[in-house]
Amino acid sequence: MTNQTSVRARPDTSADGVEGNARLTATAAALLLVLLAAEGATLLSIHGLLKAHVFIGFALIPPTALKIGTTGYRFARYYTRSGTYRRKGPPPLILRVLGPVVVLTTVSLLASGVALGTTSRSTRDAMLFLHKASFVIWFAAMTVHVLGHLFEVVKLGSRDWRPTPSASDVVAGAGVRRWGMAAVIVIACFVGVYGLSSLGPWTALSH
């Protein structure tokens, strides 16, 4: 009995890695939901809120890259037959099918938005069309994606941030994940400020 207890008490670092990745993904997703909601609100008055739209659009890039990275890592570990990731299992089939659509349209949406402020005048109309078309497809796919993962985001997103976590909430690497998210937020702010420097072409297009 004593031996069994000691075995159970030994930390499972591989399982912690799976849980840590899930928590980081959920925290990044929660940050993205806040930013996307704010970005969507700017569409109600795009002319008056153009600066906010551009700032938030650029600021979305770092947390989006983080989330693509963490989900891509889970994907790679699952399909390279990592035992702990195989035991966790894949997302539901519909979410796996939509995953590449969400990633591709997100990258297209952000890249075309950046291009609107950095490319030559001759290509801006094409970039604006791509930006709008990407948004339509992205919005449909993202709605299903968010609804499919919302419970997981709510359940896991705050666990590393609780001031007095329970024993079951403690997973190795929480401090690294918190500092990592803080760094992503700071970088996002700098990227957003950089985006405002490209506001001139956007202003011309908005008129």
Backbone as JSON, one array per atom type, in Angstrom:
{
  "sequence": "MTNQTSVRARPDTSADGVEGNARLTATAAALLLVLLAAEGATLLSIHGLLKAHVFIGFALIPPTALKIGTTGYRFARYYTRSGTYRRKGPPPLILRVLGPVVVLTTVSLLASGVALGTTSRSTRDAMLFLHKASFVIWFAAMTVHVLGHLFEVVKLGSRDWRPTPSASDVVAGAGVRRWGMAAVIVIACFVGVYGLSSLGPWTALSH",
  "N": [[0.83, -1.21, 0.0], [1.95, 1.21, 0.79], [3.9, 1.5, -1.16], [2.33, 1.82, -3.44], [1.13, 4.27, -2.87], [3.34, 5.99, -2.87], [4.09, 5.83, -5.53], [1.91, 6.96, -6.81], [2.13, 9.52, -5.84], [4.33, 10.54, -7.09], [5.36, 13.03, -9.3], [3.94, 13.39, -12.53], [5.56, 14.32, -15.08], [5.25, 14.34, -17.85], [2.5, 14.29, -18.21], [1.95, 16.71, -17.01], [3.05, 18.37, -18.93], [1.25, 18.11, -21.08], [-1.1, 19.13, -19.89], [-0.18, 21.67, -19.22], [0.3, 22.77, -21.77], [-2.32, 22.78, -22.71], [-3.46, 24.63, -20.94], [-2.02, 26.96, -21.53], [-2.79, 27.33, -24.18], [-5.53, 27.77, -23.78], [-5.48, 30.12, -22.26], [-4.31, 31.9, -24.07], [-6.33, 31.82, -25.97], [-8.43, 33.0, -24.53], [-7.47, 35.62, -24.24], [-7.41, 36.32, -26.94], [-10.16, 36.23, -27.54], [-11.1, 38.45, -26.1], [-9.71, 40.54, -27.4], [-10.66, 40.19, -30.02], [-13.37, 40.67, -29.68], [-13.26, 43.38, -29.03], [-12.14, 44.34, -31.4], [-14.19, 43.69, -33.18], [-16.13, 45.43, -32.25], [-15.17, 47.86, -33.17], [-15.9, 47.83, -35.8], [-18.43, 48.79, -35.93], [-18.28, 51.48, -36.21], [-16.28, 52.22, -38.25], [-14.92, 54.34, -39.45], [-14.72, 56.36, -37.47], [-13.42, 54.92, -35.53], [-11.05, 54.03, -36.54], [-8.29, 54.15, -35.83], [-8.24, 52.62, -33.46], [-9.09, 50.19, -34.54], [-6.98, 49.5, -36.26], [-4.84, 49.41, -34.43], [-5.64, 47.33, -32.65], [-5.91, 45.27, -34.49], [-3.25, 44.83, -35.37], [-2.17, 44.22, -32.88], [-3.28, 41.76, -32.41], [-1.66, 39.93, -33.63], [0.7, 38.75, -32.19], [-0.55, 37.13, -29.96], [-2.1, 35.46, -31.57], [-0.16, 34.09, -33.05], [1.03, 32.71, -30.93], [-1.09, 31.01, -30.11], [-1.52, 29.48, -32.42], [0.93, 28.23, -32.43], [0.91, 26.68, -30.01], [-1.3, 24.97, -30.42], [-0.48, 23.78, -32.77], [1.74, 22.43, -31.82], [0.52, 20.55, -30.11], [-0.89, 19.11, -32.06], [1.26, 18.06, -33.58], [2.55, 16.46, -31.65], [0.54, 14.63, -31.06], [0.14, 13.27, -33.51], [2.64, 12.22, -33.91], [2.56, 10.25, -32.2], [2.9, 10.55, -29.39], [2.65, 9.32, -26.14], [1.22, 10.53, -23.93], [-0.17, 12.61, -25.16], [-1.67, 11.17, -26.97], [-3.31, 9.81, -25.19], [-4.79, 11.92, -24.16], [-6.26, 12.55, -26.37], [-7.8, 13.59, -29.53], [-9.33, 16.74, -30.64], [-12.94, 17.08, -31.2], [-14.26, 15.76, -34.32], [-15.4, 17.66, -36.13], [-14.2, 20.04, -35.3], [-11.56, 19.46, -35.81], [-11.6, 19.32, -38.59], [-12.32, 21.93, -39.21], [-10.17, 23.29, -38.18], [-7.76, 23.77, -39.89], [-8.99, 25.56, -41.68], [-9.69, 27.7, -40.04], [-7.12, 28.52, -39.22], [-5.86, 29.2, -41.69], [-7.58, 31.21, -42.73], [-7.42, 33.07, -40.69], [-4.69, 33.8, -40.76], [-4.67, 34.84, -43.36], [-6.48, 36.96, -43.04], [-5.19, 38.63, -41.14], [-2.72, 39.06, -42.41], [-3.46, 40.3, -44.82], [-4.56, 42.6, -43.76], [-2.31, 43.82, -42.61], [-0.88, 44.19, -44.96], [-2.39, 46.12, -46.22], [-1.53, 48.47, -45.11], [1.11, 48.57, -45.81], [1.78, 47.91, -48.42], [2.07, 48.84, -51.93], [0.16, 51.42, -53.6], [-1.1, 50.36, -55.87], [-1.74, 47.74, -55.31], [-3.5, 47.77, -53.22], [-6.31, 47.72, -53.46], [-6.78, 45.06, -54.16], [-5.81, 43.81, -51.86], [-7.61, 44.81, -50.0], [-9.99, 43.63, -50.85], [-9.31, 40.93, -50.43], [-9.0, 41.01, -47.68], [-11.61, 41.55, -46.78], [-13.01, 39.34, -47.87], [-11.69, 37.22, -46.59], [-12.47, 37.74, -44.0], [-15.24, 37.15, -44.02], [-15.34, 34.34, -44.46], [-13.71, 33.53, -42.37], [-15.16, 34.42, -40.11], [-17.44, 32.76, -40.08], [-16.27, 30.19, -39.76], [-14.83, 30.61, -37.39], [-16.83, 31.12, -35.53], [-18.03, 28.6, -35.08], [-15.73, 27.31, -34.17], [-15.1, 28.72, -31.79], [-17.41, 28.24, -30.21], [-17.16, 25.49, -29.97], [-14.89, 25.22, -28.39], [-15.3, 26.74, -26.17], [-16.1, 25.96, -23.54], [-13.81, 24.61, -22.67], [-11.95, 26.68, -22.68], [-12.99, 28.38, -20.71], [-12.83, 26.66, -18.53], [-10.06, 26.01, -18.3], [-8.56, 28.31, -18.75], [-8.11, 30.11, -16.64], [-6.73, 28.81, -14.65], [-3.96, 28.86, -14.14], [-3.73, 31.32, -13.06], [-4.94, 31.76, -10.68], [-5.01, 33.13, -7.41], [-4.87, 31.61, -5.06], [-4.39, 28.64, -5.65], [-5.87, 25.35, -5.78], [-4.72, 22.06, -4.8], [-5.07, 20.38, -6.99], [-4.96, 22.16, -9.04], [-2.36, 22.89, -9.39], [0.22, 22.82, -11.62], [3.24, 21.97, -13.14], [5.39, 24.56, -14.33], [3.8, 26.8, -14.33], [4.56, 29.42, -13.62], [6.33, 30.1, -15.7], [4.56, 30.03, -17.84], [2.83, 32.13, -17.14], [4.57, 34.37, -17.19], [5.3, 34.19, -19.82], [2.87, 34.75, -21.14], [2.51, 37.36, -20.24], [4.66, 38.57, -21.52], [3.87, 38.25, -24.18], [1.63, 39.93, -24.23], [2.83, 42.42, -23.79], [4.47, 42.58, -26.07], [2.45, 42.54, -27.99], [1.28, 45.03, -27.56], [3.37, 46.74, -28.39], [3.52, 45.98, -31.09], [1.0, 46.78, -31.9], [1.23, 49.58, -31.61], [3.2, 50.02, -33.51], [1.67, 49.37, -35.74], [0.02, 51.59, -35.93], [1.66, 53.41, -37.14], [1.38, 52.91, -39.77], [-0.95, 54.01, -40.55], [-1.69, 55.89, -42.45], [-2.18, 54.92, -45.25], [-4.43, 53.31, -44.66], [-6.25, 55.24, -43.83], [-6.69, 56.62, -46.21], [-7.96, 54.6, -47.68], [-10.27, 54.25, -46.16], [-11.77, 56.42, -46.76]],
  "CA": [[0.0, 0.0, 0.0], [2.86, 2.34, 0.87], [4.56, 1.64, -2.45], [1.36, 2.37, -4.38], [0.95, 5.68, -2.55], [4.51, 6.74, -3.29], [4.08, 5.88, -6.98], [0.9, 7.93, -7.19], [2.55, 10.87, -5.44], [5.41, 10.99, -7.94], [4.81, 13.91, -10.34], [3.98, 12.93, -13.91], [5.96, 15.51, -15.82], [4.72, 14.29, -19.21], [1.1, 14.71, -18.12], [2.0, 18.15, -16.75], [3.31, 19.04, -20.19], [-0.01, 18.13, -21.82], [-1.99, 20.05, -19.2], [0.39, 23.01, -19.36], [0.03, 23.21, -23.13], [-3.77, 23.07, -22.8], [-3.73, 25.87, -20.2], [-1.46, 28.08, -22.29], [-3.68, 27.5, -25.33], [-6.79, 28.36, -23.31], [-5.22, 31.51, -21.86], [-4.15, 32.67, -25.31], [-7.66, 31.92, -26.58], [-9.21, 33.98, -23.77], [-6.96, 36.93, -24.64], [-7.87, 36.57, -28.31], [-11.59, 36.53, -27.51], [-11.25, 39.83, -25.65], [-9.24, 41.42, -28.47], [-11.55, 40.07, -31.17], [-14.6, 41.39, -29.34], [-12.96, 44.81, -29.15], [-11.97, 44.61, -32.83], [-15.52, 43.67, -33.78], [-16.85, 46.65, -31.86], [-14.72, 48.99, -34.0], [-16.56, 47.76, -37.1], [-19.69, 49.52, -35.86], [-17.99, 52.84, -36.67], [-14.9, 52.02, -38.68], [-14.28, 55.62, -39.74], [-14.39, 57.02, -36.22], [-12.59, 54.06, -34.67], [-10.03, 53.43, -37.4], [-7.03, 53.97, -35.09], [-8.42, 51.47, -32.57], [-9.18, 49.01, -35.39], [-5.64, 49.15, -36.72], [-4.03, 49.04, -33.26], [-6.04, 46.0, -32.18], [-5.6, 44.31, -35.55], [-1.83, 44.5, -35.27], [-1.92, 43.6, -31.57], [-3.75, 40.38, -32.47], [-0.68, 39.04, -34.26], [1.46, 37.9, -31.26], [-1.3, 36.05, -29.34], [-2.51, 34.5, -32.61], [1.0, 33.24, -33.31], [1.18, 31.83, -29.78], [-2.12, 29.97, -30.12], [-1.21, 28.57, -33.52], [2.08, 27.45, -32.0], [0.56, 25.68, -29.0], [-2.17, 23.96, -31.03], [0.35, 23.04, -33.71], [2.57, 21.52, -31.03], [-0.34, 19.44, -29.71], [-1.14, 18.35, -33.28], [2.46, 17.32, -33.93], [2.8, 15.42, -30.65], [-0.5, 13.59, -31.19], [0.35, 12.47, -34.71], [3.89, 11.49, -33.77], [2.22, 9.17, -31.26], [3.3, 10.76, -28.0], [1.7, 8.58, -25.32], [0.34, 11.38, -23.13], [-1.06, 13.35, -26.05], [-2.63, 10.2, -27.5], [-4.31, 9.53, -24.15], [-5.68, 13.08, -24.08], [-7.16, 12.43, -27.5], [-7.92, 14.76, -30.41], [-10.6, 17.46, -30.55], [-14.0, 16.49, -32.02], [-13.95, 15.73, -35.75], [-15.77, 18.91, -36.79], [-13.2, 21.04, -34.95], [-10.32, 19.11, -36.53], [-11.8, 19.69, -39.99], [-12.34, 23.39, -39.29], [-8.92, 23.85, -37.7], [-6.96, 24.39, -40.96], [-9.73, 26.7, -42.24], [-9.53, 28.8, -39.08], [-5.74, 29.0, -39.27], [-5.58, 29.84, -42.98], [-8.33, 32.46, -42.87], [-6.87, 34.01, -39.71], [-3.44, 34.3, -41.32], [-5.03, 35.68, -44.5], [-7.12, 38.18, -42.54], [-4.19, 39.49, -40.52], [-1.7, 39.42, -43.39], [-4.01, 41.28, -45.75], [-4.69, 43.85, -43.02], [-0.98, 44.43, -42.55], [-0.51, 44.59, -46.32], [-3.09, 47.35, -46.57], [-0.76, 49.62, -44.64], [2.53, 48.49, -46.16], [2.0, 47.65, -49.85], [1.91, 49.99, -52.83], [-1.22, 51.82, -53.91], [-1.66, 49.53, -56.94], [-2.2, 46.44, -54.8], [-4.35, 47.92, -52.03], [-7.68, 47.28, -53.73], [-6.77, 43.6, -54.09], [-5.64, 43.45, -50.47], [-8.86, 45.12, -49.31], [-10.94, 42.56, -51.21], [-8.88, 39.72, -49.72], [-9.26, 41.25, -46.25], [-13.05, 41.4, -46.56], [-13.4, 37.96, -48.17], [-11.16, 36.38, -45.51], [-13.28, 37.97, -42.81], [-16.52, 36.44, -44.14], [-15.1, 32.9, -44.24], [-13.15, 33.4, -41.02], [-16.2, 34.62, -39.1], [-18.27, 31.55, -40.03], [-15.48, 29.1, -39.17], [-14.45, 30.96, -36.03], [-18.0, 31.0, -34.66], [-18.11, 27.19, -34.69], [-14.51, 27.01, -33.41], [-15.23, 29.29, -30.44], [-18.45, 27.5, -29.49], [-16.66, 24.15, -29.68], [-13.81, 25.24, -27.39], [-15.59, 27.74, -25.13], [-16.09, 25.34, -22.21], [-12.42, 24.32, -22.32], [-11.3, 27.95, -22.39], [-13.48, 28.82, -19.39], [-12.36, 25.71, -17.51], [-8.61, 25.96, -18.14], [-7.89, 29.57, -18.99], [-7.76, 30.87, -15.43], [-6.15, 27.96, -13.61], [-2.6, 29.29, -13.8], [-3.77, 32.7, -12.59], [-5.65, 31.84, -9.41], [-4.08, 33.52, -6.34], [-4.73, 30.5, -4.11], [-4.82, 27.44, -6.38], [-5.98, 24.1, -5.05], [-3.66, 21.1, -5.14], [-5.32, 19.85, -8.34], [-4.69, 23.22, -10.01], [-0.92, 23.12, -9.51], [0.87, 22.09, -12.71], [4.59, 22.5, -13.34], [5.59, 25.53, -15.39], [2.8, 27.87, -14.3], [5.24, 30.71, -13.63], [6.83, 30.33, -17.06], [3.41, 30.35, -18.71], [2.35, 33.47, -16.8], [5.51, 35.35, -17.72], [5.21, 34.12, -21.28], [1.68, 35.49, -21.56], [2.78, 38.78, -19.99], [5.55, 39.02, -22.6], [3.06, 38.32, -25.4], [0.8, 41.13, -24.13], [3.71, 43.59, -24.0], [4.84, 42.59, -27.49], [1.25, 42.91, -28.73], [1.12, 46.49, -27.46], [4.36, 47.36, -29.26], [3.12, 45.72, -32.48], [-0.14, 47.65, -32.16], [1.75, 50.94, -31.8], [3.84, 50.01, -34.83], [0.61, 49.4, -36.73], [-0.49, 52.96, -36.08], [2.55, 54.16, -38.03], [0.94, 52.65, -41.15], [-2.35, 54.42, -40.59], [-1.96, 56.74, -43.6], [-2.88, 54.21, -46.33], [-5.74, 52.9, -44.17], [-7.11, 56.43, -43.83], [-7.06, 56.87, -47.6], [-8.92, 53.58, -48.08], [-11.53, 54.4, -45.43], [-12.52, 57.49, -47.38]],
  "C": [[0.86, 1.25, 0.0], [3.52, 2.59, -0.48], [3.62, 2.26, -3.48], [1.18, 3.87, -4.15], [2.11, 6.51, -3.05], [4.56, 6.87, -4.81], [3.1, 6.94, -7.45], [1.34, 9.37, -6.89], [3.64, 11.43, -6.34], [4.85, 11.85, -9.06], [4.98, 13.31, -11.73], [4.28, 14.12, -14.8], [5.41, 15.51, -17.24], [3.27, 14.72, -19.23], [1.02, 16.21, -17.83], [2.24, 18.92, -18.04], [2.06, 19.16, -21.04], [-0.96, 19.16, -21.22], [-1.49, 21.49, -19.33], [0.14, 23.58, -20.74], [-1.44, 23.59, -23.3], [-4.1, 24.38, -22.09], [-3.2, 27.09, -20.96], [-2.33, 28.38, -23.51], [-4.96, 28.2, -24.9], [-6.6, 29.82, -22.9], [-5.05, 32.4, -23.08], [-5.49, 32.86, -26.0], [-8.52, 32.95, -25.87], [-8.77, 35.4, -24.12], [-7.45, 37.29, -26.04], [-9.35, 36.91, -28.35], [-11.85, 37.97, -27.09], [-10.87, 40.8, -26.78], [-10.17, 41.38, -29.68], [-12.88, 40.76, -30.91], [-14.41, 42.89, -29.49], [-12.8, 45.2, -30.62], [-13.31, 44.62, -33.55], [-16.31, 44.92, -33.46], [-16.43, 47.84, -32.72], [-15.39, 48.99, -35.37], [-17.88, 48.52, -37.11], [-19.52, 50.97, -36.31], [-16.54, 52.89, -37.12], [-14.19, 53.33, -38.97], [-13.84, 56.33, -38.44], [-13.43, 56.24, -35.35], [-11.47, 53.39, -35.46], [-8.72, 53.18, -36.66], [-7.12, 52.76, -34.16], [-8.44, 50.18, -33.38], [-7.79, 48.55, -35.83], [-4.77, 48.69, -35.55], [-4.35, 47.62, -32.81], [-5.71, 44.94, -33.22], [-4.15, 43.88, -35.52], [-1.52, 43.78, -33.96], [-2.38, 42.15, -31.53], [-2.68, 39.42, -32.95], [0.09, 38.18, -33.26], [0.63, 36.81, -30.56], [-1.82, 35.02, -30.34], [-1.37, 33.55, -32.92], [1.22, 32.25, -32.17], [0.17, 30.7, -29.83], [-1.91, 28.98, -31.26], [-0.04, 27.66, -33.13], [1.73, 26.36, -31.01], [-0.35, 24.59, -29.57], [-1.4, 23.13, -32.05], [1.25, 22.03, -33.0], [1.75, 20.31, -30.58], [-0.62, 18.53, -30.91], [0.05, 17.46, -33.61], [2.72, 16.18, -32.94], [1.79, 14.29, -30.75], [-0.2, 12.68, -32.37], [1.73, 11.85, -34.8], [3.8, 10.46, -32.65], [2.86, 9.32, -29.88], [2.23, 10.15, -27.1], [0.72, 9.47, -24.58], [-0.63, 12.17, -24.01], [-2.07, 12.42, -26.71], [-3.7, 9.88, -26.48], [-5.28, 10.71, -23.98], [-6.69, 13.05, -25.21], [-7.26, 13.7, -28.32], [-9.2, 15.53, -30.13], [-11.67, 16.73, -31.36], [-13.72, 16.67, -33.51], [-14.26, 17.07, -36.43], [-14.75, 20.01, -36.52], [-11.87, 20.75, -35.63], [-10.42, 19.51, -38.0], [-11.72, 21.2, -40.16], [-11.0, 24.02, -38.92], [-8.08, 24.5, -38.8], [-7.65, 25.6, -41.59], [-9.56, 27.92, -41.34], [-8.13, 29.39, -39.17], [-5.48, 29.77, -40.55], [-6.31, 31.17, -43.13], [-7.85, 33.51, -41.87], [-5.59, 34.64, -40.24], [-3.73, 35.23, -42.5], [-5.62, 37.01, -44.06], [-6.09, 39.15, -41.97], [-3.15, 39.97, -41.54], [-2.21, 40.47, -44.38], [-4.22, 42.62, -45.06], [-3.37, 44.57, -42.9], [-0.58, 44.97, -43.92], [-1.19, 45.89, -46.74], [-2.31, 48.61, -46.16], [0.67, 49.63, -45.11], [2.8, 48.29, -47.64], [1.75, 48.92, -50.67], [0.44, 50.24, -53.13], [-1.88, 50.87, -54.92], [-2.21, 48.2, -56.45], [-3.19, 46.56, -53.64], [-5.78, 47.48, -52.27], [-7.79, 45.76, -53.64], [-6.65, 43.14, -52.64], [-6.92, 43.71, -49.67], [-9.92, 44.07, -49.6], [-10.6, 41.27, -50.46], [-9.19, 39.83, -48.23], [-10.74, 41.01, -45.94], [-13.51, 39.97, -46.8], [-12.91, 37.0, -47.08], [-12.01, 36.51, -44.26], [-14.58, 37.18, -42.85], [-16.34, 34.95, -43.83], [-14.61, 32.67, -42.82], [-14.25, 33.48, -39.96], [-17.08, 33.37, -38.97], [-17.52, 30.41, -39.35], [-15.15, 29.36, -37.71], [-15.63, 30.84, -35.07], [-18.14, 29.56, -34.16], [-16.92, 26.82, -33.82], [-14.63, 27.5, -31.97], [-16.26, 28.52, -29.63], [-17.96, 26.11, -29.1], [-15.62, 24.11, -28.58], [-14.13, 26.12, -26.19], [-15.53, 27.14, -23.73], [-14.65, 25.07, -21.76], [-11.67, 25.6, -21.96], [-11.69, 28.45, -21.01], [-12.9, 27.95, -18.28], [-10.87, 25.84, -17.23], [-7.92, 27.31, -18.15], [-7.41, 30.31, -17.75], [-6.97, 30.07, -14.4], [-4.74, 28.36, -13.2], [-2.58, 30.65, -13.12], [-4.5, 32.86, -11.26], [-4.67, 32.16, -8.28], [-3.85, 32.42, -5.32], [-5.21, 29.22, -4.77], [-4.93, 26.23, -5.47], [-4.87, 23.16, -5.51], [-3.82, 20.58, -6.56], [-5.03, 20.88, -9.43], [-3.21, 23.43, -10.26], [-0.33, 22.21, -10.58], [2.21, 22.76, -12.98], [4.62, 23.49, -14.5], [4.62, 26.69, -15.38], [3.45, 29.25, -14.36], [5.76, 31.07, -15.01], [5.69, 30.73, -17.99], [2.87, 31.74, -18.42], [3.27, 34.54, -17.37], [5.49, 35.36, -19.24], [4.02, 34.9, -21.81], [1.87, 36.99, -21.35], [3.66, 39.35, -21.1], [4.78, 39.18, -23.9], [2.2, 39.59, -25.39], [1.62, 42.39, -24.38], [4.09, 43.7, -25.47], [3.65, 43.02, -28.35], [1.03, 44.41, -28.7], [2.11, 47.21, -28.36], [4.0, 47.18, -30.73], [1.93, 46.59, -32.86], [0.28, 49.08, -32.4], [2.45, 51.05, -33.15], [2.79, 50.09, -35.94], [0.06, 50.79, -36.97], [0.39, 53.8, -37.0], [2.18, 53.94, -39.49], [-0.48, 53.12, -41.39], [-2.7, 55.24, -41.84], [-2.7, 56.05, -44.73], [-4.27, 53.74, -45.92], [-6.72, 54.07, -44.22], [-7.59, 56.74, -45.25], [-8.13, 55.89, -48.07], [-10.28, 53.81, -47.42], [-12.4, 55.5, -46.03], [-12.91, 57.16, -48.82]]
}
